[in-house]
């Protein structure tokens, strides 16, 4: 085969071909593109390559003789921000944490408002209970009554009379009945614990009167009433309740708006008080001066109050 001019050329003739009739290789075509940078005849070699040695590969920061950097975990420098993490997060090993993982503390205003509101509700309930249970005894404080120029005779089951002692012939000499009425709704004409008692233990009847008399040249007004129950046991319970301080009372006629000539606006808070039970009835009276100072320890007023309940 020495007659072949190029060992890389293919033989295109048959087995019987001879050099004379063998196909001739095509003529070499001139190169139209420049060779790559660093091309050396006989093949491509990287810059710095020395024949017979592998090309060196050294990672950045490698020092000869050292173990080199540890590539098992990524290395991070302080202040480095990983573009793959959301803003505000930092890497720590293989985990990322936010600078502010803790939630902002919840506002305590709703809790405080609920506590204050509950306290106010409880306070109002207690105050209302105290006003009902411990209403002022034998005084006008804390009670509401209709105001008019005459006795309260328009209420159902009531009747009224004004004028002289002839309306009650049992009155002592020198006593004048200025007004009177009769009721069947005792709870509706009372206040404090007395009203609560009468709401659960209704009375059978109620007779009220306003009487005037003289004592040491001073005018005295006596507000009295007689209340009747269905049995003596209920009357006894009422007598004990109304005689205690701070339990309330039945409204006198002045409290409910009845008036007369030179009448005071209301019975004094320091009026002398008396109560007496007679079987199913309880008589109650308060005596006070129509003007000036009244003292419930005044002997004359106490005597008049006792006389009023004895008269009935």
Backbone as CSV, one residue per row, in Angstrom:
resi,resn,N_x,N_y,N_z,CA_x,CA_y,CA_z,C_x,C_y,C_z
1,UNK,0.828,-1.210,0.000,0.000,0.000,0.000,0.846,1.237,0.000
2,UNK,2.088,1.135,-0.234,2.973,2.298,-0.164,2.650,3.316,-1.197
3,UNK,1.872,2.903,-2.172,1.556,3.851,-3.222,0.499,4.852,-2.803
4,UNK,-0.177,4.667,-1.542,-1.166,5.661,-1.069,-0.435,6.897,-0.555
5,UNK,-0.870,8.008,-1.007,-0.182,9.252,-0.629,-0.614,9.771,0.744
6,UNK,-1.809,9.409,1.217,-2.304,9.907,2.527,-2.963,8.766,3.250
7,UNK,-2.437,8.326,4.383,-3.030,7.166,5.072,-4.444,7.421,5.546
8,UNK,-4.919,8.701,5.739,-6.284,8.984,6.220,-7.301,8.983,5.119
9,UNK,-6.885,8.937,3.879,-7.833,8.943,2.780,-8.449,7.580,2.613
10,UNK,-9.739,7.563,2.272,-10.435,6.327,2.023,-10.150,5.823,0.623
11,UNK,-10.102,4.500,0.495,-9.921,3.860,-0.802,-11.266,3.639,-1.391
12,UNK,-11.486,4.247,-2.544,-12.795,4.179,-3.179,-12.831,3.229,-4.339
13,UNK,-11.724,2.616,-4.660,-11.723,1.693,-5.791,-12.077,0.297,-5.364
14,UNK,-12.268,-0.563,-6.293,-12.562,-1.961,-6.018,-11.319,-2.708,-5.653
15,UNK,-11.521,-3.984,-5.399,-10.390,-4.810,-4.999,-9.397,-5.001,-6.110
16,UNK,-9.850,-4.727,-7.336,-8.963,-4.901,-8.463,-8.351,-3.605,-8.915
17,UNK,-8.641,-2.517,-8.184,-8.137,-1.211,-8.651,-6.644,-1.119,-8.505
18,UNK,-6.130,-0.346,-9.277,-4.697,-0.119,-9.288,-4.451,1.333,-9.060
19,UNK,-3.222,1.651,-8.703,-2.928,3.072,-8.484,-3.229,3.923,-9.677
20,UNK,-3.193,3.418,-10.752,-3.392,4.262,-11.917,-4.851,4.648,-12.069
21,UNK,-5.727,3.670,-11.785,-7.148,4.028,-11.964,-7.855,4.352,-10.645
22,UNK,-7.134,4.522,-9.476,-7.765,4.884,-8.184,-8.298,6.315,-8.210
23,UNK,-9.380,6.536,-7.421,-9.956,7.897,-7.372,-8.996,8.840,-6.675
24,UNK,-8.820,9.988,-7.226,-7.916,10.985,-6.666,-8.635,11.802,-5.564
25,UNK,-7.975,12.116,-4.449,-8.615,12.925,-3.388,-8.901,14.338,-3.869
26,UNK,-9.911,14.958,-3.294,-10.213,16.327,-3.727,-9.113,17.274,-3.314
27,UNK,-9.008,18.284,-4.060,-7.976,19.291,-3.767,-8.275,19.996,-2.462
28,UNK,-7.238,20.296,-1.672,-7.406,20.974,-0.372,-8.000,22.370,-0.556
29,UNK,-8.991,22.701,0.313,-9.628,24.013,0.223,-8.950,24.974,1.212
30,UNK,-8.723,26.165,0.785,-8.083,27.132,1.690,-8.979,27.439,2.916
31,UNK,-8.374,27.619,4.177,-9.118,27.904,5.420,-9.659,29.323,5.385
32,UNK,-10.908,29.442,5.709,-11.559,30.762,5.624,-11.742,31.439,6.989
33,UNK,-11.617,30.676,8.133,-11.771,31.297,9.469,-10.478,31.196,10.239
34,UNK,-10.141,32.202,11.046,-8.871,32.159,11.785,-8.943,31.123,12.887
35,UNK,-7.826,30.513,13.280,-7.798,29.529,14.362,-8.072,30.216,15.698
36,UNK,-8.528,29.476,16.701,-8.787,30.081,18.024,-7.512,30.553,18.687
37,UNK,-7.712,31.456,19.681,-6.544,31.987,20.394,-5.807,30.873,21.096
38,UNK,-4.499,30.910,21.023,-3.676,29.901,21.683,-3.488,28.635,20.871
39,UNK,-3.966,28.669,19.631,-3.838,27.471,18.811,-2.380,27.251,18.467
40,UNK,-1.932,26.043,18.653,-0.602,25.630,18.269,-0.728,24.518,17.254
41,UNK,0.085,24.509,16.277,0.024,23.427,15.274,0.134,22.075,15.976
42,UNK,-0.728,21.187,15.558,-0.746,19.847,16.141,-1.827,19.666,17.189
43,UNK,-2.646,20.693,17.546,-3.754,20.559,18.505,-3.910,21.793,19.393
44,UNK,-4.954,21.799,20.243,-5.258,22.945,21.144,-4.741,22.640,22.540
45,UNK,-4.004,23.577,23.135,-3.464,23.420,24.478,-3.780,24.672,25.282
46,UNK,-4.223,24.505,26.573,-4.506,25.700,27.382,-3.235,26.467,27.694
47,UNK,-3.429,27.736,27.929,-2.281,28.597,28.247,-1.593,28.106,29.507
48,UNK,-0.288,28.023,29.538,0.487,27.566,30.686,0.637,26.064,30.750
49,UNK,0.077,25.372,29.808,0.158,23.912,29.829,1.573,23.476,29.485
50,UNK,2.085,22.531,30.289,3.383,21.931,30.023,3.165,20.500,29.599
51,UNK,3.758,20.129,28.534,3.577,18.748,28.029,3.960,17.746,29.122
52,UNK,3.108,16.706,29.279,3.362,15.618,30.212,2.833,15.840,31.615
53,UNK,2.212,17.040,31.950,1.668,17.314,33.293,0.199,17.740,33.158
54,UNK,-0.653,17.338,34.106,-2.065,17.778,34.027,-2.186,19.260,34.375
55,UNK,-3.124,19.899,33.770,-3.290,21.331,34.074,-3.649,21.527,35.540
56,UNK,-3.001,22.450,36.202,-3.294,22.657,37.632,-4.655,23.335,37.828
57,UNK,-5.326,22.884,38.953,-6.585,23.559,39.328,-6.510,23.922,40.811
58,UNK,-6.573,25.161,41.097,-6.482,25.629,42.476,-7.658,26.564,42.768
59,UNK,-8.476,26.229,43.789,-9.595,27.132,44.132,-9.079,28.442,44.693
60,UNK,-9.951,29.436,44.610,-9.572,30.753,45.107,-9.298,30.689,46.612
61,UNK,-8.177,31.247,47.044,-7.811,31.254,48.450,-7.034,30.042,48.892
62,UNK,-6.720,29.115,47.959,-5.992,27.906,48.325,-4.525,28.238,48.528
63,UNK,-3.965,27.726,49.618,-2.544,27.883,49.909,-1.887,26.520,49.800
64,UNK,-0.751,26.447,49.116,-0.052,25.144,48.988,0.248,24.561,50.369
65,UNK,-0.047,23.269,50.528,0.222,22.559,51.779,-0.914,22.615,52.774
66,UNK,-1.962,23.499,52.550,-3.098,23.580,53.470,-4.188,22.635,53.012
67,UNK,-5.121,22.371,53.954,-6.228,21.465,53.609,-7.197,22.111,52.651
68,UNK,-7.078,23.413,52.507,-7.996,24.100,51.602,-9.323,24.386,52.283
69,UNK,-10.142,25.175,51.644,-11.441,25.518,52.246,-12.361,24.314,52.304
70,UNK,-13.262,24.332,53.316,-14.237,23.253,53.481,-15.452,23.576,52.621
71,UNK,-15.642,22.707,51.593,-16.734,22.959,50.651,-18.011,22.260,51.049
72,UNK,-18.038,21.610,52.235,-19.248,20.895,52.620,-20.352,21.857,53.051
73,UNK,-20.008,23.005,53.612,-21.005,24.001,53.984,-20.614,25.330,53.347
74,UNK,-21.632,26.089,52.933,-21.316,27.398,52.341,-20.734,28.338,53.390
75,UNK,-19.801,29.144,52.944,-19.149,30.097,53.832,-19.790,31.467,53.636
76,UNK,-20.152,32.118,54.800,-20.790,33.420,54.722,-19.993,34.401,55.560
77,UNK,-19.915,35.566,55.054,-19.214,36.625,55.756,-20.230,37.551,56.425
78,UNK,-19.841,38.174,57.582,-20.772,39.100,58.239,-21.196,40.201,57.284
79,UNK,-22.486,40.516,57.318,-23.003,41.561,56.442,-23.420,41.058,55.089
80,UNK,-23.145,39.752,54.822,-23.511,39.216,53.523,-25.013,39.001,53.453
81,UNK,-25.614,39.403,52.392,-27.035,39.203,52.159,-27.220,38.239,51.023
82,UNK,-27.844,37.128,51.336,-28.089,36.103,50.321,-29.229,36.563,49.429
83,UNK,-28.980,36.728,48.126,-30.052,37.204,47.228,-31.204,36.239,47.135
84,UNK,-31.026,34.960,47.580,-32.127,33.976,47.478,-33.090,34.101,48.643
85,UNK,-32.730,34.914,49.682,-33.601,35.047,50.831,-34.392,36.342,50.742
86,UNK,-35.566,36.328,51.424,-36.383,37.528,51.457,-35.680,38.597,52.273
87,UNK,-36.042,39.856,51.994,-35.403,40.967,52.679,-35.646,40.876,54.181
88,UNK,-34.588,41.109,54.992,-34.725,41.066,56.437,-34.351,39.744,57.054
89,UNK,-33.948,38.740,56.254,-33.583,37.425,56.785,-32.072,37.228,56.657
90,UNK,-31.526,36.388,57.514,-30.107,36.048,57.475,-29.957,34.543,57.612
91,UNK,-28.886,34.033,57.041,-28.617,32.611,57.158,-27.877,32.311,58.459
92,UNK,-28.134,31.139,59.008,-27.379,30.603,60.134,-27.261,29.110,59.897
93,UNK,-26.111,28.671,59.407,-25.974,27.265,58.997,-26.855,27.015,57.789
94,UNK,-27.733,26.023,57.900,-28.631,25.707,56.800,-29.999,26.322,56.970
95,UNK,-30.220,27.176,58.070,-31.552,27.699,58.346,-31.524,29.206,58.229
96,UNK,-32.681,29.760,57.872,-32.823,31.208,57.761,-33.799,31.683,58.822
97,UNK,-33.444,32.805,59.469,-34.306,33.358,60.517,-34.560,34.824,60.209
98,UNK,-35.766,35.285,60.585,-36.088,36.699,60.418,-35.559,37.483,61.600
99,UNK,-35.257,38.779,61.365,-34.766,39.621,62.445,-35.834,39.808,63.511
100,UNK,-37.095,39.736,63.109,-38.178,39.983,64.044,-39.191,38.863,63.962
101,UNK,-38.778,37.652,64.462,-39.688,36.510,64.405,-40.842,36.671,65.377
102,UNK,-40.630,37.382,66.511,-41.672,37.494,67.511,-42.754,38.444,67.036
103,UNK,-43.974,38.057,67.268,-45.093,38.916,66.918,-45.092,40.135,67.825
104,UNK,-45.639,41.224,67.311,-45.777,42.406,68.133,-46.769,42.109,69.257
105,UNK,-46.519,42.619,70.457,-47.447,42.333,71.566,-48.838,42.866,71.263
106,UNK,-49.844,42.074,71.586,-51.208,42.479,71.325,-51.605,43.619,72.258
107,UNK,-52.490,44.450,71.739,-52.941,45.574,72.545,-53.771,45.091,73.732
108,UNK,-53.545,45.679,74.922,-54.287,45.302,76.120,-55.503,46.179,76.349
109,UNK,-55.734,47.157,75.466,-56.858,48.057,75.664,-58.198,47.343,75.701
110,UNK,-58.477,46.377,74.783,-59.777,45.686,74.880,-59.968,44.971,76.216
111,UNK,-58.900,44.356,76.748,-59.017,43.638,78.019,-59.294,44.618,79.159
112,UNK,-58.545,45.740,79.167,-58.741,46.734,80.218,-60.143,47.323,80.148
113,UNK,-60.614,47.604,78.907,-61.955,48.161,78.747,-63.019,47.195,79.244
114,UNK,-62.819,45.885,78.973,-63.796,44.884,79.426,-63.832,44.815,80.950
115,UNK,-62.658,44.889,81.597,-62.602,44.826,83.066,-63.277,46.048,83.686
116,UNK,-62.978,47.241,83.138,-63.577,48.470,83.671,-65.092,48.454,83.481
117,UNK,-65.543,47.987,82.282,-66.977,47.918,82.029,-67.683,46.983,82.987
118,UNK,-67.074,45.801,83.245,-67.678,44.852,84.188,-67.731,45.440,85.590
119,UNK,-66.677,46.150,85.987,-66.650,46.773,87.315,-67.742,47.824,87.452
120,UNK,-67.962,48.617,86.403,-69.001,49.637,86.453,-70.386,49.009,86.561
121,UNK,-70.603,47.935,85.802,-71.908,47.266,85.853,-72.174,46.725,87.254
122,UNK,-71.170,46.056,87.833,-71.336,45.510,89.189,-71.572,46.626,90.199
123,UNK,-70.849,47.741,90.059,-71.008,48.863,90.988,-72.422,49.433,90.915
124,UNK,-72.944,49.573,89.676,-74.296,50.109,89.525,-75.341,49.168,90.122
125,UNK,-75.137,47.851,89.917,-76.071,46.884,90.488,-76.065,46.940,92.015
126,UNK,-74.861,47.018,92.597,-74.758,47.092,94.060,-75.392,48.371,94.580
127,UNK,-75.137,49.504,93.881,-75.710,50.782,94.308,-77.232,50.739,94.257
128,UNK,-77.775,50.165,93.147,-79.222,50.063,93.041,-79.817,49.190,94.126
129,UNK,-79.127,48.086,94.438,-79.610,47.199,95.507,-79.622,47.915,96.851
130,UNK,-78.553,48.680,97.132,-78.479,49.390,98.411,-79.551,50.456,98.526
131,UNK,-79.848,51.127,97.393,-80.875,52.159,97.431,-82.252,51.558,97.701
132,UNK,-82.478,50.356,97.135,-83.772,49.709,97.339,-83.876,49.126,98.746
133,UNK,-82.807,48.409,99.149,-82.855,47.703,100.430,-82.675,48.636,101.615
134,UNK,-81.747,49.589,101.488,-81.443,50.484,102.610,-81.876,51.899,102.297
135,UNK,-83.093,52.044,101.842,-83.615,53.379,101.566,-83.676,54.210,102.834
136,UNK,-83.689,55.521,102.680,-83.727,56.390,103.868,-84.984,56.140,104.685
137,UNK,-84.810,55.999,105.993,-85.915,55.693,106.898,-86.548,56.983,107.399
138,UNK,-87.847,57.088,107.195,-88.620,58.222,107.722,-88.077,59.541,107.193
139,UNK,-87.769,59.586,105.920,-87.299,60.828,105.317,-87.744,60.865,103.883
140,UNK,-87.584,62.010,103.236,-87.991,62.163,101.844,-86.872,61.845,100.875
141,UNK,-85.654,61.594,101.371,-84.511,61.376,100.501,-84.662,60.090,99.712
142,UNK,-84.384,60.149,98.411,-84.328,58.953,97.579,-85.663,58.443,97.121
143,UNK,-86.778,59.160,97.340,-88.072,58.674,96.883,-88.654,59.646,95.897
144,UNK,-89.442,59.135,94.977,-90.079,59.954,93.962,-91.580,59.887,94.162
145,UNK,-92.217,61.007,94.146,-93.659,61.035,94.347,-94.271,62.054,93.413
146,UNK,-95.500,61.839,92.963,-96.159,62.821,92.109,-96.437,64.092,92.886
147,UNK,-96.318,65.237,92.217,-96.556,66.524,92.846,-97.877,67.083,92.340
148,UNK,-98.713,67.511,93.240,-99.995,68.108,92.874,-100.435,69.028,93.995
149,UNK,-101.514,69.737,93.790,-101.999,70.659,94.800,-103.011,70.040,95.731
150,UNK,-103.308,68.759,95.577,-104.291,68.112,96.433,-103.831,66.715,96.738
151,UNK,-104.590,66.004,97.555,-104.232,64.637,97.899,-104.269,63.773,96.671
152,UNK,-103.442,62.724,96.685,-103.364,61.835,95.539,-104.551,60.889,95.556
153,UNK,-105.660,61.363,94.993,-106.893,60.596,95.029,-107.200,59.938,93.697
154,UNK,-106.353,60.145,92.678,-106.619,59.599,91.355,-106.123,58.183,91.185
155,UNK,-105.343,57.672,92.146,-104.828,56.320,92.022,-105.959,55.323,92.180
156,UNK,-105.881,54.158,91.485,-106.940,53.157,91.603,-107.080,52.688,93.042
157,UNK,-108.304,52.530,93.491,-108.562,52.022,94.831,-108.288,53.011,95.928
158,UNK,-108.289,54.324,95.621,-107.975,55.325,96.628,-109.132,56.296,96.767
159,UNK,-109.209,56.912,97.940,-110.175,57.988,98.177,-109.511,58.992,99.091
160,UNK,-109.933,60.243,99.044,-109.278,61.285,99.829,-110.314,62.196,100.445
161,UNK,-109.916,62.838,101.549,-110.770,63.835,102.199,-109.890,64.934,102.759
162,UNK,-110.363,66.165,102.751,-109.622,67.294,103.290,-110.511,68.012,104.316
163,UNK,-109.883,68.706,105.239,-110.691,69.611,106.057,-110.501,69.507,107.539
164,UNK,-111.440,68.987,108.279,-111.483,69.183,109.732,-111.422,67.868,110.482
165,UNK,-111.460,68.003,111.824,-111.402,66.826,112.674,-112.657,65.983,112.597
166,UNK,-113.721,66.540,111.985,-114.956,65.781,111.870,-114.770,64.534,111.019
167,UNK,-113.699,64.498,110.163,-113.446,63.326,109.353,-112.968,62.178,110.214
168,UNK,-112.394,62.454,111.390,-111.945,61.425,112.313,-112.323,61.873,113.724
169,UNK,-113.457,61.422,114.196,-113.922,61.887,115.520,-113.063,61.395,116.672
170,UNK,-112.144,60.454,116.391,-111.293,59.932,117.458,-110.095,60.822,117.753
171,UNK,-109.900,61.885,116.962,-108.735,62.744,117.174,-108.880,63.530,118.486
172,UNK,-107.737,63.723,119.147,-107.771,64.500,120.392,-108.173,65.947,120.127
173,UNK,-108.563,66.623,121.185,-108.939,68.037,121.073,-107.727,68.858,120.644
174,UNK,-107.962,69.758,119.741,-106.889,70.624,119.244,-106.153,70.038,118.041
175,UNK,-106.518,68.844,117.639,-105.902,68.232,116.446,-106.835,68.458,115.246
176,UNK,-106.223,68.771,114.113,-106.997,69.004,112.896,-106.480,68.107,111.772
177,UNK,-107.391,67.375,111.188,-106.993,66.539,110.042,-107.028,67.401,108.792
178,UNK,-105.879,67.567,108.145,-105.763,68.403,106.958,-106.032,67.620,105.665
179,UNK,-105.721,66.342,105.659,-105.958,65.518,104.467,-105.863,64.064,104.864
180,UNK,-106.499,63.207,104.046,-106.446,61.764,104.298,-106.788,61.027,103.012
181,UNK,-106.344,59.791,102.906,-106.744,58.952,101.771,-106.674,57.489,102.164
182,UNK,-107.240,56.648,101.320,-107.234,55.195,101.516,-106.701,54.527,100.258
183,UNK,-105.820,53.533,100.449,-105.195,52.841,99.329,-105.286,51.328,99.540
184,UNK,-105.174,50.613,98.418,-105.051,49.147,98.479,-103.714,48.685,97.900
185,UNK,-103.072,49.550,97.093,-101.746,49.221,96.538,-100.679,49.779,97.472
186,UNK,-100.383,49.042,98.512,-99.432,49.538,99.519,-98.007,49.599,98.973
187,UNK,-97.603,48.603,98.185,-96.241,48.598,97.643,-96.016,49.785,96.714
188,UNK,-97.062,50.207,95.994,-96.917,51.336,95.077,-96.821,52.670,95.769
189,UNK,-97.075,52.725,97.075,-97.003,53.971,97.835,-95.986,53.861,98.968
190,UNK,-94.878,53.158,98.705,-93.824,52.991,99.707,-92.476,52.930,99.010
191,UNK,-91.408,52.834,99.807,-90.055,52.823,99.240,-89.134,51.984,100.128
192,UNK,-87.947,51.674,99.610,-86.941,50.917,100.354,-87.352,49.462,100.546
193,UNK,-86.828,48.848,101.609,-87.130,47.451,101.904,-88.598,47.249,102.254
194,UNK,-89.231,48.308,102.737,-90.664,48.228,103.020,-91.439,47.968,101.732
195,UNK,-91.075,48.660,100.662,-91.745,48.448,99.368,-91.527,47.025,98.879
196,UNK,-90.293,46.496,99.037,-90.013,45.127,98.610,-90.831,44.123,99.422
197,UNK,-90.963,44.383,100.722,-91.756,43.493,101.578,-93.225,43.501,101.157
198,UNK,-93.766,44.696,100.919,-95.184,44.805,100.558,-95.466,44.247,99.160
199,UNK,-94.439,44.228,98.302,-94.637,43.629,96.985,-94.820,42.113,97.094
200,UNK,-94.129,41.494,98.062,-94.247,40.049,98.270,-95.364,39.702,99.263
201,UNK,-95.669,40.663,100.153,-96.706,40.441,101.165,-97.708,41.588,101.087
202,UNK,-98.633,41.530,100.174,-99.564,42.657,99.974,-100.401,42.918,101.221
203,UNK,-100.728,44.183,101.392,-101.594,44.569,102.497,-103.059,44.413,102.078
204,UNK,-103.924,44.491,103.054,-105.371,44.479,102.765,-105.898,45.887,102.536
205,UNK,-105.354,46.843,103.288,-105.789,48.236,103.142,-104.750,49.159,103.763
206,UNK,-104.822,50.446,103.373,-103.901,51.460,103.894,-104.684,52.764,104.033
207,UNK,-104.657,53.331,105.247,-105.296,54.632,105.495,-104.209,55.607,105.942
208,UNK,-104.101,56.754,105.239,-103.088,57.762,105.548,-103.766,59.077,105.920
209,UNK,-103.070,59.886,106.748,-103.645,61.170,107.163,-102.545,62.173,107.460
210,UNK,-102.884,63.443,107.287,-102.032,64.565,107.683,-102.793,65.352,108.743
211,UNK,-102.154,65.551,109.902,-102.795,66.198,111.042,-101.893,67.323,111.537
212,UNK,-102.503,68.406,111.973,-101.737,69.503,112.569,-102.234,69.760,113.973
213,UNK,-101.316,70.274,114.829,-101.650,70.665,116.206,-100.611,71.673,116.663
214,UNK,-100.755,72.156,117.901,-99.842,73.143,118.454,-99.087,72.549,119.640
215,UNK,-97.787,72.948,119.756,-96.961,72.550,120.894,-95.985,73.674,121.180
216,UNK,-96.148,74.282,122.364,-95.281,75.405,122.765,-95.304,76.503,121.710
217,UNK,-96.520,76.845,121.281,-96.737,77.909,120.305,-96.056,77.628,118.948
218,UNK,-95.784,76.373,118.689,-95.236,76.009,117.383,-96.182,75.008,116.725
219,UNK,-96.336,75.131,115.411,-97.226,74.235,114.685,-96.505,72.930,114.404
220,UNK,-97.206,71.839,114.691,-96.658,70.509,114.468,-97.500,69.806,113.407
221,UNK,-96.831,69.139,112.473,-97.529,68.316,111.488,-97.244,66.858,111.819
222,UNK,-98.312,66.063,111.783,-98.184,64.623,112.059,-98.631,63.869,110.818
223,UNK,-97.724,63.051,110.267,-98.041,62.193,109.124,-98.217,60.778,109.667
224,UNK,-99.431,60.243,109.558,-99.697,58.933,110.132,-100.377,58.033,109.108
225,UNK,-100.313,56.716,109.372,-101.052,55.753,108.547,-101.317,54.506,109.354
226,UNK,-102.364,53.787,108.940,-102.716,52.497,109.520,-102.752,51.496,108.370
227,UNK,-101.948,50.452,108.465,-101.882,49.430,107.427,-102.407,48.115,107.988
228,UNK,-103.227,47.408,107.188,-103.874,46.186,107.641,-103.433,45.009,106.780
229,UNK,-103.161,43.855,107.414,-102.763,42.630,106.721,-103.807,41.537,106.947
230,UNK,-103.627,40.427,106.267,-104.590,39.330,106.367,-104.444,38.532,107.659
231,UNK,-103.269,38.628,108.308,-103.092,37.937,109.585,-102.074,38.691,110.437
232,UNK,-102.056,38.343,111.706,-101.187,39.047,112.650,-99.710,38.739,112.423
233,UNK,-99.398,37.557,111.868,-97.996,37.213,111.605,-97.368,38.161,110.596
234,UNK,-98.082,38.463,109.526,-97.573,39.410,108.527,-97.467,40.806,109.126
235,UNK,-98.454,41.169,109.943,-98.419,42.484,110.590,-97.216,42.595,111.535
236,UNK,-96.908,41.538,112.238,-95.766,41.541,113.144,-94.444,41.708,112.377
237,UNK,-94.299,40.997,111.246,-93.096,41.138,110.421,-92.958,42.566,109.904
238,UNK,-94.063,43.161,109.483,-94.008,44.537,108.981,-93.624,45.500,110.094
239,UNK,-94.183,45.327,111.278,-93.876,46.208,112.412,-92.382,46.200,112.723
240,UNK,-91.760,45.016,112.740,-90.323,44.927,113.018,-89.500,45.579,111.908
241,UNK,-89.922,45.383,110.670,-89.162,45.940,109.544,-89.229,47.453,109.518
242,UNK,-90.421,48.034,109.634,-90.569,49.478,109.516,-89.972,50.208,110.718
243,UNK,-89.846,49.538,111.847,-89.278,50.175,113.040,-87.755,50.215,113.020
244,UNK,-87.131,49.431,112.136,-85.659,49.430,112.033,-85.196,50.607,111.181
245,UNK,-84.001,51.115,111.495,-83.455,52.246,110.737,-83.017,51.814,109.339
246,UNK,-83.200,52.704,108.386,-82.706,52.487,107.026,-83.471,51.465,106.213
247,UNK,-84.736,51.196,106.591,-85.498,50.167,105.871,-86.572,50.748,104.965
248,UNK,-86.737,52.072,104.958,-87.778,52.685,104.147,-89.064,52.846,104.932
249,UNK,-90.138,53.218,104.222,-91.411,53.469,104.892,-92.511,53.594,103.840
250,UNK,-93.736,53.739,104.305,-94.848,54.099,103.428,-94.782,55.603,103.186
251,UNK,-95.073,56.035,101.965,-95.025,57.465,101.650,-96.096,58.216,102.434
252,UNK,-95.691,59.330,103.076,-96.705,60.199,103.675,-97.326,61.062,102.576
253,UNK,-98.423,61.717,102.880,-99.140,62.480,101.849,-98.358,63.699,101.376
254,UNK,-97.554,64.300,102.240,-96.723,65.428,101.794,-95.728,64.962,100.733
255,UNK,-95.175,63.785,100.923,-94.209,63.244,99.955,-94.854,63.079,98.577
256,UNK,-96.140,62.750,98.557,-96.817,62.517,97.285,-97.529,63.761,96.754
257,UNK,-97.236,64.920,97.336,-97.712,66.176,96.756,-98.886,66.841,97.423
258,UNK,-99.437,66.236,98.442,-100.553,66.881,99.142,-100.061,68.110,99.900
259,UNK,-100.859,69.162,99.918,-100.473,70.381,100.629,-101.682,70.997,101.318
260,UNK,-101.433,71.962,102.178,-102.498,72.711,102.867,-101.892,74.040,103.279
261,UNK,-102.673,74.891,103.868,-102.199,76.227,104.227,-101.043,76.134,105.229
262,UNK,-99.961,76.815,104.916,-98.750,76.826,105.742,-98.122,75.437,105.893
263,UNK,-98.401,74.573,104.955,-97.833,73.217,105.029,-96.360,73.238,104.618
264,UNK,-95.538,72.431,105.260,-94.138,72.318,104.829,-94.065,71.522,103.513
265,UNK,-92.933,71.642,102.864,-92.767,70.892,101.608,-92.690,69.397,101.865
266,UNK,-92.151,69.025,103.039,-92.040,67.613,103.392,-91.819,67.497,104.896
267,UNK,-92.024,66.296,105.409,-91.741,66.025,106.809,-90.232,66.086,107.025
268,UNK,-89.800,66.672,108.145,-88.375,66.782,108.437,-87.725,65.404,108.526
269,UNK,-86.461,65.330,108.079,-85.714,64.080,108.178,-85.479,63.658,109.628
270,UNK,-85.595,64.620,110.563,-85.373,64.324,111.982,-86.683,64.228,112.761
271,UNK,-87.760,63.888,112.078,-89.062,63.789,112.754,-89.052,62.675,113.795
272,UNK,-89.824,62.864,114.866,-89.988,61.823,115.884,-90.843,60.706,115.287
273,UNK,-90.506,59.445,115.626,-91.147,58.280,115.000,-91.755,57.384,116.076
274,UNK,-92.906,56.777,115.703,-93.544,55.816,116.598,-94.291,54.789,115.756
275,UNK,-94.330,53.541,116.231,-95.049,52.456,115.555,-95.656,51.543,116.603
276,UNK,-96.832,51.014,116.282,-97.524,50.143,117.234,-98.379,49.138,116.467
277,UNK,-98.279,47.845,116.875,-99.091,46.811,116.217,-100.275,46.448,117.101
278,UNK,-101.415,46.254,116.442,-102.623,45.807,117.123,-103.247,44.705,116.259
279,UNK,-102.931,43.459,116.613,-103.407,42.292,115.876,-102.954,42.374,114.414
280,UNK,-103.873,42.516,113.472,-103.514,42.519,112.043,-103.192,43.911,111.521
281,UNK,-103.227,44.933,112.385,-102.979,46.313,111.965,-101.698,46.851,112.601
282,UNK,-101.031,47.734,111.849,-99.844,48.437,112.353,-100.075,49.923,112.126
283,UNK,-99.955,50.722,113.194,-100.093,52.182,113.093,-98.705,52.807,113.177
284,UNK,-98.439,53.760,112.295,-97.131,54.422,112.236,-97.377,55.924,112.154
285,UNK,-96.537,56.730,112.863,-96.683,58.195,112.838,-95.315,58.850,112.923
286,UNK,-95.209,60.015,112.270,-94.027,60.876,112.355,-94.498,62.274,112.695
287,UNK,-93.816,62.927,113.637,-94.203,64.267,114.081,-93.012,65.208,113.936
288,UNK,-93.262,66.406,113.360,-92.197,67.391,113.149,-92.805,68.783,113.147
289,UNK,-91.988,69.763,113.438,-92.442,71.148,113.368,-92.519,71.568,111.899
290,UNK,-93.489,72.422,111.604,-93.659,72.866,110.218,-92.589,73.871,109.815
291,UNK,-91.917,74.484,110.757,-90.847,75.431,110.465,-89.809,75.356,111.569
292,UNK,-88.647,75.830,111.275,-87.592,75.790,112.271,-86.964,74.407,112.389
293,UNK,-86.169,74.246,113.438,-85.424,73.007,113.643,-86.279,71.948,114.322
294,UNK,-86.104,70.704,113.845,-86.782,69.561,114.445,-85.744,68.565,114.916
295,UNK,-85.947,68.028,116.125,-85.048,67.023,116.677,-85.879,65.797,117.044
296,UNK,-85.460,64.630,116.567,-86.261,63.437,116.845,-86.225,63.016,118.315
297,UNK,-85.351,63.639,119.108,-85.329,63.376,120.550,-86.185,64.361,121.348
298,UNK,-86.869,65.252,120.603,-87.735,66.229,121.269,-88.858,65.480,121.987
299,UNK,-88.956,65.690,123.301,-89.937,64.953,124.100,-91.368,65.251,123.666
300,UNK,-91.662,66.510,123.334,-93.024,66.880,122.934,-93.400,66.190,121.626
301,UNK,-92.472,66.155,120.679,-92.750,65.505,119.396,-92.902,63.996,119.574
302,UNK,-92.094,63.410,120.424,-92.208,61.979,120.667,-93.562,61.623,121.292
303,UNK,-94.011,62.467,122.197,-95.298,62.227,122.830,-96.445,62.335,121.824
304,UNK,-96.350,63.290,120.921,-97.402,63.467,119.902,-97.427,62.273,118.934
305,UNK,-96.258,61.770,118.571,-96.194,60.613,117.673,-96.794,59.377,118.339
306,UNK,-96.492,59.187,119.641,-97.054,58.054,120.368,-98.577,58.189,120.512
307,UNK,-99.042,59.393,120.731,-100.483,59.635,120.848,-101.187,59.348,119.533
308,UNK,-100.518,59.672,118.407,-101.118,59.458,117.088,-101.302,57.979,116.807
309,UNK,-100.312,57.147,117.115,-100.441,55.708,116.826,-101.436,55.048,117.788
310,UNK,-101.539,55.596,118.991,-102.510,55.046,119.935,-103.937,55.374,119.500
311,UNK,-104.095,56.545,118.893,-105.423,56.948,118.406,-105.801,56.137,117.182
312,UNK,-104.815,55.828,116.350,-105.068,55.054,115.139,-105.614,55.927,114.050
